[in-house]
Amino acid sequence: MKRILLTIAALTLAACASTNDKNPYEDPFYAQFLNTGSELDARITATLAALRENPDSPALHNELGALLIAKDFPKDAAREFERAIDLDSSFYPAWYNLGLVRASLGDSTGAGHAFRRTVNYRKGHGPALFELGLMSEKRGKMTDAVEYYAKALRHNPELLDVRSNPRVLDSKLMHLALIERYERQHDRESAHYQSAPADYRPPVREEAPSRQPAAEEIVTPSAPVTDPGTQKTPPGS
């Protein structure tokens, strides 16, 4: 009986090892749904083929994740974004995309972490700053929210356009962010920095004439002085 149990355990471990060694892009679960003949399905199929050849590409993982979002497989998409980050922790597009997916799945803590990582690796990432503003507003942290919104609009004013950013309608603090942004922008625009006049000519620097040493500064080398006690009388003198 003991031998049978050991055999079953060995077979189970072998099966697990075989599963772990299997290329996850050979036959993923969602592949069975790629049969519509659409351009989206064709792109997913092509990206899968590329990943079989180059599984260490963060860009390909990120691309597949974005395509799986469009195909409505958010959990599989999140896994691809995480794989991209595992390969390159500073790959900020995957951090941002992961934040969006986590937020859509109700993981606000994980989403906030991903958005902060995005801003850490890409200063001034307007969309990530905007998402952090929305999250702060939902938590009642109005001061933080306004600051995030103002930074986001400073780096990406197009976020105010509802056509490119429909979520701007989800905020009730945008007017305060605009006021804060206006104050800073007004200070910069009201300061009229001047350029050089049209007739300006830089001063010509005159080179100082080379200085000749004065007569008293000229030292004539003297004959070497010898000690009289050491001088010898020439022979025959």
C-alpha positions in Angstrom: 0.0 0.0 0.0 2.8 2.3 0.9 4.5 1.6 -2.4 1.3 2.5 -4.3 1.0 5.8 -2.5 4.6 6.7 -3.3 4.0 5.9 -6.9 0.9 8.0 -7.0 2.7 10.9 -5.4 5.6 10.6 -7.9 3.2 10.6 -10.8 1.4 13.7 -9.4 4.7 15.6 -9.0 5.7 14.6 -12.5 2.4 15.9 -13.8 2.8 19.2 -12.0 6.3 19.6 -13.3 5.1 18.9 -16.8 2.3 21.5 -16.4 4.8 24.1 -15.1 7.2 23.5 -18.0 4.4 23.9 -20.5 4.6 27.1 -22.5 1.6 29.2 -21.3 1.1 30.5 -24.8 0.8 27.1 -26.5 -2.9 26.7 -25.7 -4.2 29.3 -23.2 -7.7 29.1 -22.0 -9.0 32.0 -24.0 -7.6 30.6 -27.3 -10.9 28.6 -27.7 -12.7 32.0 -28.1 -10.5 33.3 -30.8 -12.7 32.0 -33.6 -14.7 35.0 -34.7 -12.5 36.0 -37.6 -12.3 39.5 -36.2 -9.2 41.7 -36.4 -8.9 41.6 -32.6 -8.8 37.8 -32.6 -6.2 37.9 -35.4 -4.0 40.3 -33.4 -4.2 38.2 -30.2 -3.3 35.1 -32.2 -0.3 36.9 -33.8 0.9 38.2 -30.4 0.6 34.7 -28.9 2.8 33.4 -31.7 5.3 36.2 -31.1 5.5 35.4 -27.4 6.1 31.7 -28.1 9.3 32.9 -29.9 10.2 35.7 -27.5 8.6 35.1 -24.0 11.0 37.6 -22.4 9.6 40.7 -24.1 7.8 43.1 -21.7 6.4 45.0 -24.7 4.7 41.8 -26.1 3.2 40.9 -22.7 1.9 44.4 -22.3 0.4 44.3 -25.8 -1.3 40.9 -25.2 -2.7 42.3 -21.9 -4.2 45.3 -23.7 -5.7 43.0 -26.4 -7.2 40.7 -23.7 -8.9 43.6 -22.1 -10.6 44.4 -25.4 -11.6 40.7 -25.5 -13.0 41.0 -22.0 -10.5 38.7 -20.2 -9.4 41.1 -17.4 -7.8 38.5 -15.1 -5.7 37.1 -18.0 -4.8 40.6 -19.0 -3.6 41.5 -15.4 -1.4 38.4 -15.5 0.2 39.6 -18.7 0.9 43.1 -17.3 2.4 41.4 -14.2 4.6 39.3 -16.4 5.8 42.4 -18.2 6.7 44.1 -14.9 8.5 40.9 -13.7 10.7 41.2 -16.7 11.2 45.0 -16.3 10.1 46.6 -13.1 10.4 50.1 -14.6 8.1 49.4 -17.6 5.6 52.0 -16.6 3.0 51.3 -19.3 2.4 47.9 -17.8 2.1 49.4 -14.3 -0.5 51.9 -15.5 -2.5 49.2 -17.4 -2.3 46.9 -14.3 -3.7 49.8 -12.2 -6.7 50.2 -14.6 -7.4 46.4 -14.5 -7.1 46.2 -10.8 -9.4 49.2 -10.3 -12.0 47.6 -12.7 -11.8 44.4 -10.6 -12.4 46.3 -7.3 -8.8 46.0 -6.0 -8.4 49.7 -5.1 -5.3 49.0 -2.9 -3.5 47.2 -5.7 -4.6 49.8 -8.2 -3.3 52.6 -6.1 0.1 50.9 -5.8 0.3 50.4 -9.5 -0.6 54.0 -10.3 2.0 55.3 -7.8 4.6 53.0 -9.4 3.7 54.5 -12.8 4.3 58.0 -11.5 7.5 56.9 -9.8 8.9 55.7 -13.1 7.3 58.3 -15.3 7.2 61.7 -13.7 4.2 63.7 -14.9 2.2 60.8 -16.1 -1.1 62.7 -16.4 -3.6 59.7 -16.6 -2.0 58.0 -13.6 -2.1 61.2 -11.6 -5.7 61.7 -12.6 -6.6 58.1 -11.5 -4.9 58.8 -8.1 -7.0 61.9 -7.8 -10.2 59.9 -8.4 -9.2 57.4 -5.8 -8.4 60.1 -3.3 -11.7 61.8 -3.9 -13.6 58.6 -3.4 -11.8 58.1 -0.1 -12.7 61.6 1.0 -9.1 62.9 0.8 -10.1 66.1 -1.0 -6.9 68.0 -0.6 -4.9 65.1 -2.0 -7.4 64.7 -4.8 -7.2 68.4 -5.9 -3.4 68.3 -5.8 -3.4 65.1 -8.0 -5.9 66.6 -10.4 -3.9 69.9 -10.7 -0.7 68.0 -11.4 -2.4 65.8 -14.0 -3.9 68.8 -15.8 -0.6 70.7 -15.7 1.1 67.8 -17.6 -1.8 66.8 -19.7 -4.5 69.4 -20.2 -6.4 67.1 -22.7 -7.6 65.2 -19.7 -10.3 67.9 -19.4 -11.8 66.8 -22.7 -14.6 64.4 -22.0 -14.2 62.8 -25.4 -10.7 61.6 -24.6 -11.2 61.2 -20.8 -14.9 60.4 -20.0 -14.0 59.8 -16.4 -13.5 63.5 -15.9 -17.3 63.6 -15.3 -16.8 61.3 -12.2 -15.1 64.1 -10.3 -16.8 66.9 -8.4 -13.6 68.7 -7.6 -12.4 69.5 -11.0 -13.3 73.2 -10.6 -11.0 73.4 -7.5 -8.2 71.7 -9.5 -8.6 74.3 -12.3 -8.4 77.1 -9.8 -5.2 75.8 -8.3 -3.8 75.2 -11.8 -4.9 78.7 -12.9 -3.0 80.3 -10.0 0.2 78.6 -10.9 -0.3 79.1 -14.7 -1.2 82.8 -14.1 1.9 83.4 -12.1 4.0 82.0 -15.0 2.2 83.8 -17.8 2.1 87.1 -16.0 5.8 87.2 -15.6 7.1 88.8 -18.8 10.6 87.7 -19.3 12.6 89.9 -21.6 15.0 88.9 -24.4 18.0 90.8 -25.5 17.4 94.1 -27.4 17.7 93.9 -31.2 20.6 96.3 -31.2 22.5 94.5 -28.4 26.1 93.8 -29.0 28.2 91.9 -26.5 31.2 93.8 -25.2 34.5 93.1 -26.9 37.1 91.9 -24.5 40.5 93.5 -25.1 43.4 91.3 -24.4 45.8 92.8 -21.9 49.2 93.6 -23.5 52.0 91.3 -22.5 54.0 92.8 -19.7 57.8 93.3 -20.3 59.9 92.9 -17.2 61.5 96.2 -15.9 65.3 96.6 -16.1 65.7 96.2 -12.3 63.8 93.0 -12.5 66.3 91.5 -15.0 68.8 89.5 -13.1 72.2 88.8 -14.8 73.6 85.5 -13.8 76.8 85.9 -11.8 79.9 83.7 -11.9 79.8 80.9 -9.5 81.3 81.8 -6.2 83.9 79.5 -4.8 85.3 79.3 -1.3 88.8 81.0 -1.3 90.0 78.3 1.1 89.3 75.7 -1.4 91.0 77.4 -4.3 94.2 75.8 -5.4 97.2 77.6 -6.8 97.8 76.6 -10.3 101.0 74.6 -10.8 104.1 76.8 -11.7 102.7 80.0 -10.3 
